[in-house]
Amino acid sequence: MLSAEGPWYTERVPLGRSDVTVSRLGVGTAPLGGLFSAVGERQAADTLEAAWTAGIRYFDTAPHYGAGLAERRLGAFLTGAGHPRSAYTVSTKVGRLLVPGASAPGDEAFHGAPGLVRVRDYSAEGVYRSLAESLERSGLDAFDIVLLHDPDEHWEEAVTGAYPALARLRAEGAVRAIGAGMNQTAMLTRFVTETDLDCVLVAGRYSLLDRSAADELLPACAERKVGVLVGGVFNSGILANLAPDAMYDYAPAPEAVRRHALALGACCAEYGVPLAAAALRFPLRHPAVTGVVIGARSAQEVTVNVAHITATIPEELWARLDAMERNG
């Protein structure tokens, strides 16, 4: 299926009730900040160039990713290439301030990051400072979307401090859409039902291994016309790599999870479909989902992801995978 301007995954679609649009396939920049292993400057630039050439126009970043490294690399690519600002959409996040400190190699799973440490801050002042510093690091004139990042243990501060600050920035036109990005669904559902978000980014909770977002979060978003971006579709890697040392939710995969993933892979293989292709396409079957955000650390990974999202997947396979979920 092709749009008027390119493959269907490059279609720019509205994000919730906002005037922001995102491509159906977006690129997450955590790997470019050295998640799990270091990435060099040239490799990072080539990765972003491959995404742009493929027609991807939505990019997600955060101060957390490499302690600012991902923001700097993304901004350098977008501004250095001279792409018109209206041609792409960028989201960043607030909730972690970066302060000078001795960070060890691989600190918080990131490698190659500068000597900075992360300090949680979901106050209004923390939001303004974080956003100002992100703009300085990236060299961008504005971010289209700003997300509260992982406020798991900080609900009160986030809902009384950070959220009102983001709503104020949106009302002033400093940002165009606001939301929250988390690895859980319960608090995201609270944000959707108790505040006025434009979107959520839910990671790892709407995948072939974990469909829990479909219970409450996705229906709440559909009812309130809140855009849904889905990240972590490979659950930290296991649905893209069934090796014995595969990762699940940022840790070595438990044996039961690995067995389930192997069964899913075997089912997909019967139809000649890579498990990663089914995992990447799966979230887009739900009408509440606006787009998927996939991390990449190389141009080759971008090419593979594009091949997977454009793969032909028979309805019979979806029915089989759905039945496996229902039957446990």
C-alpha contacts under 8 A as a table, 3 or more apart, distances in Angstrom:
res1	aa1	res2	aa2	distance
1	M	7	P	6.74
1	M	8	W	5.73
2	L	5	E	7.72
2	L	6	G	5.83
2	L	7	P	4.60
2	L	8	W	4.87
3	S	6	G	5.32
3	S	7	P	5.91
3	S	8	W	5.39
3	S	11	E	6.57
5	E	11	E	7.90
6	G	10	T	6.35
6	G	11	E	7.46
6	G	55	G	7.36
7	P	10	T	5.70
7	P	11	E	7.32
7	P	55	G	7.96
8	W	11	E	5.45
8	W	24	R	7.77
9	Y	23	S	6.50
9	Y	24	R	4.87
9	Y	25	L	5.53
9	Y	56	I	7.85
9	Y	309	I	7.62
9	Y	310	T	7.94
10	T	23	S	4.98
10	T	24	R	5.94
10	T	25	L	6.60
10	T	55	G	5.48
10	T	56	I	5.67
10	T	57	R	7.26
11	E	22	V	7.82
11	E	23	S	5.25
11	E	24	R	6.08
12	R	21	T	5.42
12	R	22	V	5.02
12	R	23	S	4.42
12	R	24	R	6.74
13	V	21	T	4.95
13	V	22	V	5.51
13	V	23	S	6.30
13	V	24	R	7.07
13	V	290	T	7.27
14	P	17	R	7.41
14	P	18	S	6.96
14	P	19	D	6.51
14	P	20	V	5.81
14	P	21	T	4.35
14	P	22	V	6.64
14	P	290	T	7.81
15	L	18	S	5.84
15	L	19	D	7.14
15	L	20	V	5.64
15	L	21	T	5.51
15	L	22	V	6.71
15	L	198	D	7.16
15	L	199	C	6.79
15	L	226	V	7.46
15	L	227	G	4.85
15	L	228	V	7.62
15	L	290	T	6.64
16	G	198	D	5.57
16	G	199	C	6.15
16	G	225	K	5.28
16	G	226	V	4.43
16	G	227	G	3.82
16	G	228	V	7.59
17	R	198	D	6.20
17	R	225	K	6.13
17	R	226	V	6.59
17	R	227	G	7.47
18	S	176	R	7.13
18	S	177	A	6.14
18	S	198	D	6.17
19	D	176	R	7.22
19	D	177	A	7.94
20	V	89	T	7.70
20	V	144	D	7.08
20	V	176	R	6.69
20	V	177	A	6.89
21	T	89	T	7.16
22	V	26	G	7.51
22	V	57	R	6.83
22	V	58	Y	5.41
22	V	88	Y	7.94
22	V	89	T	6.29
22	V	291	G	7.47
23	S	26	G	6.14
23	S	56	I	6.23
23	S	57	R	5.70
23	S	58	Y	5.65
23	S	291	G	6.94
24	R	290	T	6.63
24	R	291	G	4.30
24	R	292	V	6.28
25	L	56	I	6.36
25	L	58	Y	7.31
25	L	291	G	5.83
25	L	292	V	5.26
25	L	293	V	6.01
25	L	294	I	7.44
26	G	56	I	6.12
26	G	57	R	6.80
26	G	58	Y	4.70
26	G	59	F	5.64
26	G	60	D	7.33
26	G	291	G	7.21
26	G	292	V	6.05
26	G	293	V	4.43
26	G	294	I	6.20
27	V	51	A	7.40
27	V	56	I	7.42
27	V	58	Y	6.42
27	V	59	F	4.94
27	V	60	D	6.24
27	V	293	V	5.31
27	V	294	I	5.05
27	V	295	G	5.53
27	V	296	A	6.96
28	G	31	P	7.63
28	G	59	F	6.02
28	G	60	D	4.84
28	G	61	T	6.28
28	G	293	V	5.66
28	G	294	I	5.28
28	G	295	G	4.20
28	G	296	A	6.91
29	T	32	L	5.12
29	T	33	G	6.62
29	T	59	F	7.32
29	T	60	D	6.15
29	T	61	T	5.32
29	T	65	Y	7.28
29	T	70	A	5.91
29	T	74	L	7.69
29	T	295	G	5.79
29	T	296	A	6.99
30	A	33	G	5.14
30	A	34	G	6.87
30	A	35	L	5.81
30	A	61	T	6.81
30	A	62	A	7.83
30	A	65	Y	4.96
30	A	66	G	7.32
30	A	70	A	6.59
30	A	295	G	6.46
31	P	34	G	5.13
31	P	35	L	4.63
31	P	36	F	7.53
31	P	37	S	7.88
31	P	39	V	7.50
31	P	65	Y	7.78
31	P	295	G	6.13
31	P	296	A	5.99
31	P	297	R	5.16
32	L	35	L	7.14
32	L	39	V	6.03
32	L	44	A	5.72
32	L	65	Y	7.81
32	L	66	G	7.83
32	L	69	L	7.62
32	L	70	A	5.50
32	L	73	R	7.65
32	L	296	A	7.35
32	L	297	R	5.67
33	G	38	A	7.56
33	G	39	V	7.21
33	G	65	Y	4.91
33	G	66	G	4.04
33	G	67	A	7.56
33	G	68	G	7.55
33	G	69	L	5.17
33	G	70	A	4.42
33	G	110	F	6.70
33	G	111	H	7.47
33	G	112	G	7.67
33	G	113	A	7.06
34	G	37	S	5.18
34	G	38	A	4.32
34	G	39	V	5.49
34	G	65	Y	7.46
34	G	66	G	5.85
34	G	109	A	7.97
34	G	110	F	4.86
34	G	111	H	4.68
34	G	112	G	6.08
34	G	113	A	7.14
35	L	38	A	7.06
35	L	65	Y	7.30
35	L	66	G	7.21
35	L	109	A	5.69
35	L	110	F	4.38
35	L	111	H	6.35
36	F	106	G	7.30
36	F	109	A	5.36
36	F	110	F	5.75
36	F	111	H	6.63
37	S	106	G	7.77
37	S	110	F	6.83
37	S	111	H	5.49
38	A	110	F	7.48
38	A	111	H	4.88
38	A	112	G	5.41
39	V	43	Q	6.46
39	V	44	A	6.50
39	V	112	G	7.59
39	V	297	R	6.98
40	G	43	Q	5.31
40	G	44	A	6.18
41	E	44	A	5.15
41	E	45	A	6.25
41	E	73	R	7.57
42	R	45	A	5.16
42	R	46	D	6.12
43	Q	46	D	5.08
43	Q	47	T	6.10
43	Q	297	R	7.48
43	Q	298	S	6.09
43	Q	299	A	7.64
44	A	47	T	5.11
44	A	48	L	6.42
44	A	73	R	7.11
44	A	297	R	6.70
44	A	298	S	6.79
45	A	48	L	5.24
45	A	49	E	6.13
45	A	73	R	7.28
45	A	77	F	6.39
46	D	49	E	4.97
46	D	50	A	6.09
46	D	298	S	6.94
46	D	299	A	5.82
47	T	50	A	5.19
47	T	51	A	6.37
47	T	296	A	7.09
47	T	297	R	6.39
47	T	298	S	4.71
47	T	299	A	4.17
47	T	300	Q	7.79
47	T	302	V	6.89
48	L	51	A	5.05
48	L	52	W	6.20
48	L	74	L	7.55
48	L	77	F	7.17
48	L	299	A	7.45
49	E	52	W	5.07
49	E	53	T	6.08
49	E	77	F	7.91
49	E	299	A	7.70
50	A	53	T	5.08
50	A	54	A	6.14
50	A	299	A	5.33
50	A	302	V	6.51
50	A	303	T	7.45
51	A	54	A	5.08
51	A	55	G	6.56
51	A	56	I	5.45
51	A	299	A	7.51
51	A	302	V	6.14
52	W	55	G	5.21
52	W	56	I	5.29
52	W	57	R	6.63
53	T	56	I	7.44
54	A	306	V	7.59
57	R	87	A	7.04
57	R	88	Y	4.71
57	R	89	T	6.17
58	Y	88	Y	5.93
58	Y	89	T	4.78
58	Y	90	V	5.90
59	F	88	Y	7.87
59	F	89	T	6.35
59	F	90	V	4.94
59	F	91	S	6.51
60	D	90	V	5.77
60	D	91	S	4.80
60	D	92	T	6.05
60	D	293	V	7.59
61	T	65	Y	7.05
61	T	70	A	6.48
61	T	71	E	6.00
61	T	74	L	7.87
61	T	90	V	7.60
61	T	91	S	6.10
61	T	92	T	4.83
61	T	93	K	7.10
62	A	65	Y	5.58
62	A	68	G	7.16
62	A	70	A	7.16
62	A	71	E	6.39
62	A	91	S	7.86
62	A	92	T	4.72
62	A	93	K	4.94
62	A	94	V	7.49
63	P	66	G	7.25
63	P	67	A	5.48
63	P	68	G	4.52
63	P	69	L	7.67
63	P	70	A	7.47
63	P	71	E	6.59
63	P	92	T	7.55
63	P	93	K	6.89
63	P	94	V	7.59
63	P	96	R	6.92
63	P	97	L	7.46
63	P	98	L	7.34
63	P	134	S	6.88
64	H	67	A	5.07
64	H	68	G	6.48
64	H	96	R	6.63
64	H	118	R	7.18
65	Y	68	G	6.14
65	Y	69	L	6.59
65	Y	70	A	5.65
65	Y	71	E	7.71
65	Y	110	F	7.19
66	G	69	L	4.82
66	G	70	A	6.05
66	G	110	F	5.50
66	G	111	H	6.96
66	G	112	G	7.18
66	G	113	A	4.77
66	G	114	P	7.56
67	A	70	A	7.77
67	A	98	L	6.64
67	A	113	A	5.83
67	A	114	P	6.64
67	A	116	L	6.27
67	A	117	V	7.05
67	A	118	R	7.17
68	G	71	E	5.34
68	G	72	R	6.32
68	G	98	L	7.80
68	G	113	A	7.74
68	G	134	S	7.70
68	G	137	R	7.12
69	L	72	R	5.24
69	L	73	R	6.22
69	L	113	A	6.33
69	L	114	P	7.51
70	A	73	R	5.15
70	A	74	L	6.03
71	E	74	L	5.26
71	E	75	G	6.00
71	E	134	S	6.97
71	E	137	R	6.41
71	E	138	S	5.27
72	R	75	G	5.24
72	R	76	A	6.00
72	R	137	R	5.25
72	R	138	S	4.61
72	R	139	G	7.67
73	R	76	A	5.14
73	R	77	F	6.27
73	R	138	S	7.36
74	L	77	F	5.24
74	L	78	L	6.26
74	L	138	S	6.84
75	G	78	L	5.21
75	G	79	T	5.90
75	G	80	G	7.90
75	G	137	R	7.61
75	G	138	S	4.13
75	G	139	G	5.73
75	G	140	L	6.17
76	A	79	T	5.46
76	A	80	G	5.43
76	A	138	S	6.59
76	A	139	G	7.11
77	F	80	G	5.18
77	F	81	A	5.88
78	L	81	A	5.54
78	L	82	G	6.63
78	L	83	H	6.19
79	T	82	G	5.31
79	T	83	H	6.72
79	T	139	G	7.19
79	T	140	L	7.07
83	H	87	A	6.84
84	P	87	A	5.35
84	P	88	Y	7.70
85	R	88	Y	6.22
86	S	89	T	7.62
89	T	143	F	7.78
89	T	144	D	6.05
89	T	145	I	7.90
90	V	143	F	5.71
90	V	144	D	5.58
90	V	145	I	6.43
91	S	143	F	5.92
91	S	144	D	5.95
91	S	145	I	4.41
91	S	146	V	5.54
91	S	147	L	7.26
92	T	134	S	7.85
92	T	143	F	6.89
92	T	145	I	6.57
92	T	146	V	5.19
92	T	147	L	6.32
93	K	131	L	7.94
93	K	146	V	5.28
93	K	147	L	4.53
93	K	148	L	5.67
93	K	149	H	5.57
93	K	181	G	7.99
94	V	97	L	7.71
94	V	122	Y	7.50
94	V	126	G	7.81
94	V	127	V	5.84
94	V	130	S	5.95
94	V	131	L	6.88
94	V	146	V	7.12
94	V	147	L	6.25
94	V	148	L	5.20
94	V	149	H	5.68
95	G	120	R	5.63
95	G	121	D	5.04
95	G	122	Y	4.98
95	G	126	G	7.13
95	G	127	V	6.88
95	G	130	S	7.56
95	G	148	L	6.09
95	G	149	H	5.51
95	G	150	D	7.47
95	G	151	P	7.13
95	G	162	A	7.98
96	R	118	R	5.68
96	R	119	V	5.33
96	R	120	R	4.52
96	R	121	D	5.74
96	R	122	Y	7.78
96	R	130	S	7.43
96	R	149	H	7.62
97	L	118	R	5.57
97	L	119	V	5.10
97	L	120	R	6.26
97	L	121	D	6.51
97	L	126	G	7.21
97	L	129	R	7.93
97	L	130	S	5.92
98	L	116	L	5.92
98	L	117	V	5.56
98	L	118	R	4.81
98	L	119	V	6.30
99	V	116	L	5.43
99	V	117	V	5.48
99	V	118	R	6.49
99	V	119	V	7.17
100	P	115	G	6.29
100	P	116	L	4.59
100	P	117	V	6.22
101	G	115	G	5.69
101	G	116	L	4.90
101	G	117	V	5.42
102	A	115	G	5.41
102	A	116	L	6.47
102	A	117	V	7.04
103	S	107	D	6.07
103	S	114	P	7.55
103	S	115	G	5.34
103	S	116	L	5.90
103	S	117	V	5.90
104	A	107	D	5.26
105	P	110	F	7.42
105	P	111	H	5.52
105	P	112	G	6.57
105	P	113	A	7.49
106	G	109	A	4.92
106	G	110	F	4.59
106	G	111	H	4.27
106	G	112	G	7.29
106	G	113	A	7.99
107	D	110	F	5.47
107	D	111	H	6.83
110	F	113	A	6.63
113	A	116	L	7.67
121	D	126	G	5.45
121	D	127	V	7.74
122	Y	126	G	5.93
122	Y	127	V	6.65
122	Y	151	P	7.60
122	Y	154	H	7.34
122	Y	157	E	5.71
122	Y	158	A	5.07
122	Y	161	G	6.31
122	Y	162	A	5.10
123	S	126	G	4.94
123	S	127	V	6.36
123	S	157	E	6.16
123	S	158	A	6.75
123	S	160	T	7.92
123	S	161	G	4.50
123	S	162	A	5.08
124	A	127	V	5.13
124	A	128	Y	6.50
124	A	161	G	4.65
124	A	162	A	4.79
124	A	163	Y	7.78
124	A	164	P	7.34
124	A	165	A	5.16
125	E	128	Y	5.26
125	E	129	R	6.16
126	G	129	R	5.14
126	G	130	S	5.86
126	G	162	A	7.56
127	V	130	S	5.15
127	V	131	L	6.08
127	V	162	A	5.96
127	V	165	A	6.80
127	V	166	L	7.42
128	Y	131	L	5.34
128	Y	132	A	6.14
128	Y	165	A	7.63
129	R	132	A	5.17
129	R	133	E	6.13
130	S	133	E	5.20
130	S	134	S	6.10
131	L	134	S	5.00
131	L	135	L	6.19
132	A	135	L	5.21
132	A	136	E	6.33
133	E	136	E	5.01
133	E	137	R	6.11
134	S	137	R	5.09
134	S	138	S	6.03
135	L	138	S	5.28
135	L	139	G	5.71
135	L	140	L	5.59
135	L	141	D	6.63
135	L	142	A	6.70
135	L	143	F	7.73
136	E	139	G	5.33
136	E	140	L	7.42
140	L	143	F	7.28
142	A	174	A	7.17
142	A	175	V	7.00
143	F	146	V	6.80
143	F	175	V	6.14
143	F	176	R	7.86
144	D	175	V	5.49
144	D	176	R	5.16
144	D	177	A	6.30
145	I	175	V	6.28
145	I	176	R	6.07
145	I	177	A	4.73
145	I	178	I	5.53
145	I	179	G	7.50
146	V	166	L	7.65
146	V	175	V	7.08
146	V	177	A	6.62
146	V	178	I	5.04
146	V	179	G	6.42
146	V	180	A	8.00
147	L	178	I	5.70
147	L	179	G	4.55
147	L	180	A	4.49
147	L	181	G	5.90
147	L	200	V	7.82
148	L	151	P	6.84
148	L	158	A	7.78
148	L	162	A	7.51
148	L	163	Y	7.74
148	L	179	G	6.28
148	L	180	A	4.35
148	L	181	G	5.96
149	H	180	A	6.13
149	H	181	G	5.19
149	H	182	M	6.38
150	D	180	A	7.70
150	D	181	G	6.18
150	D	182	M	4.87
150	D	183	N	7.29
151	P	154	H	4.94
151	P	155	W	6.12
151	P	158	A	6.61
151	P	182	M	7.62
152	D	155	W	6.55
152	D	182	M	7.83
152	D	187	M	7.31
154	H	157	E	5.56
154	H	158	A	5.95
155	W	158	A	5.09
155	W	159	V	5.94
155	W	187	M	7.99
156	E	159	V	5.35
156	E	160	T	5.98
156	E	161	G	8.00
157	E	160	T	5.31
157	E	161	G	5.33
157	E	162	A	6.89
158	A	161	G	5.34
158	A	162	A	4.74
158	A	163	Y	5.89
159	V	162	A	6.24
159	V	163	Y	5.19
159	V	164	P	7.19
160	T	163	Y	6.46
160	T	164	P	6.47
161	G	164	P	5.85
161	G	165	A	6.41
162	A	165	A	5.17
162	A	166	L	6.25
163	Y	166	L	5.11
163	Y	167	A	6.14
164	P	167	A	4.95
164	P	168	R	6.08
165	A	168	R	5.07
165	A	169	L	6.28
166	L	169	L	5.02
166	L	170	R	6.17
166	L	178	I	6.52
167	A	170	R	5.06
167	A	171	A	6.16
167	A	178	I	7.25
168	R	171	A	5.04
168	R	172	E	6.17
169	L	172	E	5.10
169	L	173	G	6.20
169	L	174	A	5.15
169	L	175	V	5.87
170	R	173	G	5.05
170	R	174	A	5.86
170	R	175	V	4.93
170	R	176	R	5.65
170	R	177	A	6.46
170	R	178	I	7.19
171	A	174	A	7.72
172	E	175	V	7.81
173	G	176	R	6.23
175	V	178	I	7.46
177	A	197	L	7.81
177	A	198	D	5.73
177	A	199	C	7.50
178	I	197	L	5.78
178	I	198	D	5.53
178	I	199	C	6.55
179	G	197	L	5.08
179	G	198	D	5.73
179	G	199	C	4.78
179	G	200	V	5.20
179	G	201	L	7.58
180	A	188	L	6.94
180	A	191	F	7.76
180	A	197	L	7.81
180	A	199	C	7.05
180	A	200	V	5.04
180	A	201	L	6.22
181	G	188	L	7.79
181	G	200	V	5.76
181	G	201	L	4.37
181	G	202	V	5.81
181	G	203	A	7.49
182	M	185	T	7.53
182	M	188	L	7.09
182	M	201	L	6.51
182	M	202	V	5.43
182	M	203	A	6.12
183	N	202	V	5.89
183	N	203	A	4.74
183	N	204	G	6.12
183	N	205	R	6.72
184	Q	187	M	6.83
184	Q	188	L	6.97
184	Q	202	V	6.98
184	Q	203	A	7.37
184	Q	204	G	7.99
184	Q	205	R	6.60
185	T	188	L	5.10
185	T	189	T	6.00
185	T	202	V	7.19
185	T	205	R	7.06
185	T	212	S	7.40
185	T	213	A	5.85
185	T	216	E	7.91
185	T	217	L	6.15
186	A	189	T	5.23
186	A	190	R	6.50
186	A	217	L	7.50
187	M	190	R	4.91
187	M	191	F	6.26
188	L	191	F	5.05
188	L	192	V	6.25
188	L	200	V	7.14
188	L	202	V	7.90
188	L	217	L	7.01
189	T	192	V	5.05
189	T	193	T	6.17
189	T	216	E	6.91
189	T	217	L	5.01
189	T	220	A	6.89
190	R	193	T	5.19
190	R	194	E	5.66
190	R	195	T	7.84
191	F	194	E	5.30
191	F	195	T	5.35
191	F	196	D	7.69
191	F	197	L	7.17
192	V	195	T	5.83
192	V	196	D	6.71
192	V	197	L	6.17
192	V	220	A	6.88
192	V	221	C	6.65
192	V	224	R	7.72
192	V	226	V	7.43
193	T	196	D	7.84
193	T	220	A	7.03
197	L	200	V	7.60
197	L	226	V	6.79
198	D	225	K	7.96
198	D	226	V	5.20
198	D	227	G	6.15
199	C	226	V	4.99
199	C	227	G	4.25
199	C	228	V	5.66
199	C	229	L	7.40
200	V	226	V	7.33
200	V	227	G	6.37
200	V	228	V	5.20
200	V	229	L	6.12
201	L	228	V	6.11
201	L	229	L	4.62
201	L	230	V	5.65
201	L	231	G	6.71
202	V	205	R	6.44
202	V	206	Y	7.53
202	V	213	A	7.97
202	V	228	V	7.45
202	V	229	L	6.40
202	V	230	V	5.13
202	V	231	G	5.97
202	V	232	G	7.97
203	A	206	Y	7.33
203	A	230	V	5.84
203	A	231	G	4.28
203	A	232	G	4.64
203	A	233	V	7.25
204	G	207	S	6.19
204	G	210	D	7.01
204	G	230	V	7.70
204	G	231	G	6.24
204	G	232	G	4.35
204	G	233	V	5.77
204	G	234	F	7.43
204	G	235	N	5.21
204	G	236	S	7.86
204	G	249	D	7.25
205	R	210	D	5.32
205	R	211	R	5.80
205	R	212	S	5.67
205	R	213	A	5.50
205	R	232	G	7.78
206	Y	209	L	7.89
206	Y	210	D	5.61
206	Y	211	R	4.45
206	Y	212	S	6.28
206	Y	213	A	5.42
206	Y	214	A	7.10
206	Y	230	V	6.98
206	Y	233	V	7.02
206	Y	283	P	6.45
207	S	210	D	5.03
207	S	211	R	5.55
207	S	232	G	7.74
207	S	233	V	5.21
207	S	234	F	7.21
207	S	235	N	7.37
207	S	279	A	6.54
207	S	282	F	6.84
207	S	283	P	6.62
208	L	211	R	6.68
208	L	233	V	7.75
208	L	279	A	5.97
208	L	282	F	6.99
209	L	235	N	7.70
209	L	257	V	7.88
209	L	260	H	7.71
209	L	261	A	7.21
211	R	214	A	5.87
211	R	215	D	7.84
212	S	215	D	5.60
212	S	216	E	7.95
213	A	216	E	6.30
213	A	217	L	5.17
213	A	218	L	5.90
214	A	217	L	6.18
214	A	218	L	5.20
214	A	219	P	6.90
215	D	218	L	7.06
215	D	219	P	7.31
216	E	219	P	5.58
216	E	220	A	6.12
217	L	220	A	5.20
217	L	221	C	6.20
218	L	221	C	5.05
218	L	222	A	6.12
218	L	228	V	7.66
218	L	288	A	6.09
218	L	289	V	7.76
219	P	222	A	5.05
219	P	223	E	6.13
219	P	288	A	7.49
220	A	223	E	5.15
220	A	224	R	6.25
221	C	224	R	5.24
221	C	225	K	5.63
221	C	226	V	4.64
221	C	227	G	6.76
221	C	228	V	7.18
221	C	288	A	6.86
222	A	225	K	5.06
222	A	226	V	6.39
222	A	227	G	7.99
222	A	288	A	5.36
223	E	226	V	7.86
227	G	288	A	7.26
227	G	289	V	6.91
227	G	290	T	5.91
228	V	288	A	6.50
228	V	289	V	4.85
228	V	290	T	5.24
228	V	291	G	6.93
229	L	289	V	6.28
229	L	290	T	5.78
229	L	291	G	5.07
229	L	292	V	5.52
229	L	293	V	6.80
230	V	233	V	7.07
230	V	283	P	6.98
230	V	289	V	7.24
230	V	291	G	6.43
230	V	292	V	4.72
230	V	293	V	6.03
231	G	292	V	5.90
231	G	293	V	4.88
231	G	294	I	6.24
232	G	235	N	5.01
232	G	236	S	6.17
232	G	293	V	7.64
232	G	294	I	7.07
233	V	236	S	7.86
233	V	239	L	7.77
233	V	279	A	6.05
233	V	280	L	6.03
233	V	283	P	7.78
233	V	292	V	7.93
233	V	294	I	7.48
234	F	237	G	4.94
234	F	238	I	6.01
234	F	239	L	4.56
234	F	240	A	5.85
234	F	276	A	7.19
234	F	279	A	6.40
234	F	280	L	7.41
235	N	238	I	6.21
235	N	239	L	6.62
235	N	247	M	7.62
235	N	248	Y	5.32
235	N	249	D	5.43
235	N	250	Y	7.95
236	S	247	M	5.60
236	S	248	Y	5.10
236	S	249	D	5.20
236	S	250	Y	5.60
237	G	240	A	5.28
237	G	241	N	5.90
237	G	246	A	6.38
237	G	247	M	5.46
237	G	248	Y	6.43
238	I	241	N	4.94
238	I	242	L	5.47
238	I	243	A	7.68
238	I	246	A	5.07
238	I	247	M	5.46
238	I	248	Y	5.86
238	I	253	A	7.42
238	I	258	R	7.56
238	I	261	A	7.27
239	L	242	L	6.62
239	L	261	A	6.60
239	L	275	L	6.39
239	L	276	A	5.65
239	L	279	A	6.61
240	A	275	L	6.75
240	A	276	A	4.68
240	A	279	A	7.99
241	N	246	A	6.33
241	N	276	A	7.96
242	L	246	A	6.03
242	L	258	R	7.46
242	L	261	A	7.32
242	L	262	L	6.83
243	A	246	A	5.24
245	D	252	P	6.45
245	D	253	A	7.39
246	A	252	P	6.11
246	A	253	A	5.94
247	M	250	Y	5.99
247	M	251	A	5.27
247	M	252	P	4.47
247	M	253	A	5.00
248	Y	251	A	5.42
248	Y	252	P	5.85
248	Y	253	A	4.62
248	Y	254	P	7.71
249	D	253	A	7.77
253	A	257	V	6.29
253	A	258	R	6.16
254	P	257	V	5.36
254	P	258	R	6.28
255	E	258	R	4.99
255	E	259	R	6.16
256	A	259	R	5.15
256	A	260	H	6.34
257	V	260	H	5.13
257	V	261	A	6.19
258	R	261	A	5.04
258	R	262	L	6.10
259	R	262	L	5.06
259	R	263	A	6.27
260	H	263	A	5.11
260	H	264	L	6.31
261	A	264	L	5.03
261	A	265	G	6.12
262	L	265	G	4.96
262	L	266	A	6.11
263	A	266	A	5.09
263	A	267	C	6.27
264	L	267	C	5.16
264	L	268	C	6.30
264	L	275	L	7.07
264	L	321	L	7.07
265	G	268	C	5.11
265	G	269	A	6.09
265	G	274	P	7.31
265	G	275	L	5.08
266	A	269	A	5.02
266	A	270	E	6.56
267	C	270	E	5.43
267	C	271	Y	7.36
267	C	317	L	7.68
267	C	320	R	7.67
267	C	321	L	7.57
268	C	271	Y	5.50
268	C	272	G	6.45
268	C	273	V	5.16
268	C	274	P	6.28
268	C	275	L	5.80
268	C	278	A	7.62
268	C	317	L	6.90
269	A	272	G	4.78
269	A	273	V	5.57
269	A	274	P	6.52
269	A	275	L	7.51
270	E	273	V	7.61
271	Y	314	P	7.90
271	Y	317	L	7.06
273	V	277	A	6.77
273	V	278	A	7.17
273	V	311	A	7.73
273	V	312	T	7.90
273	V	313	I	6.84
274	P	277	A	5.26
274	P	278	A	6.74
274	P	308	H	7.65
275	L	278	A	5.26
275	L	279	A	6.15
276	A	279	A	4.93
276	A	280	L	6.04
276	A	308	H	6.78
277	A	280	L	5.18
277	A	281	R	6.21
277	A	305	N	7.73
277	A	307	A	7.90
277	A	308	H	4.18
277	A	309	I	5.96
277	A	311	A	6.65
278	A	281	R	5.24
278	A	282	F	5.77
278	A	308	H	7.68
278	A	313	I	7.27
279	A	282	F	5.28
279	A	283	P	7.75
280	L	283	P	7.07
280	L	292	V	7.72
280	L	305	N	7.90
280	L	308	H	6.96
280	L	309	I	6.14
281	R	284	L	5.69
281	R	285	R	7.19
281	R	308	H	7.83
281	R	309	I	5.78
282	F	285	R	5.73
283	P	286	H	5.94
283	P	289	V	6.68
283	P	292	V	7.21
284	L	287	P	7.27
284	L	289	V	5.89
284	L	290	T	7.37
284	L	291	G	6.66
284	L	292	V	7.32
285	R	289	V	7.77
286	H	289	V	5.64
287	P	290	T	7.82
289	V	292	V	7.94
296	A	299	A	7.70
296	A	301	E	5.68
296	A	302	V	6.07
297	R	301	E	6.65
298	S	301	E	5.23
298	S	302	V	6.62
299	A	302	V	5.10
299	A	303	T	6.34
300	Q	303	T	5.03
300	Q	304	V	6.21
301	E	304	V	5.02
301	E	305	N	6.07
302	V	305	N	5.09
302	V	306	V	6.19
303	T	306	V	5.21
303	T	307	A	6.26
304	V	307	A	5.05
304	V	308	H	6.16
305	N	308	H	5.00
305	N	309	I	6.16
306	V	309	I	5.23
306	V	310	T	6.25
307	A	310	T	5.33
307	A	311	A	6.11
308	H	311	A	5.15
313	I	317	L	6.94
313	I	318	W	7.69
314	P	317	L	5.48
314	P	318	W	6.89
315	E	318	W	5.08
315	E	319	A	6.24
316	E	319	A	5.03
316	E	320	R	6.26
317	L	320	R	5.00
317	L	321	L	6.17
318	W	321	L	5.09
318	W	322	D	6.03
319	A	322	D	5.09
319	A	323	A	6.12
320	R	323	A	5.07
320	R	324	M	6.27
321	L	324	M	5.06
321	L	325	E	6.41
322	D	325	E	5.13
322	D	326	R	6.33
323	A	326	R	5.04
323	A	327	N	6.05
324	M	327	N	5.16
324	M	328	G	6.06
325	E	328	G	5.19
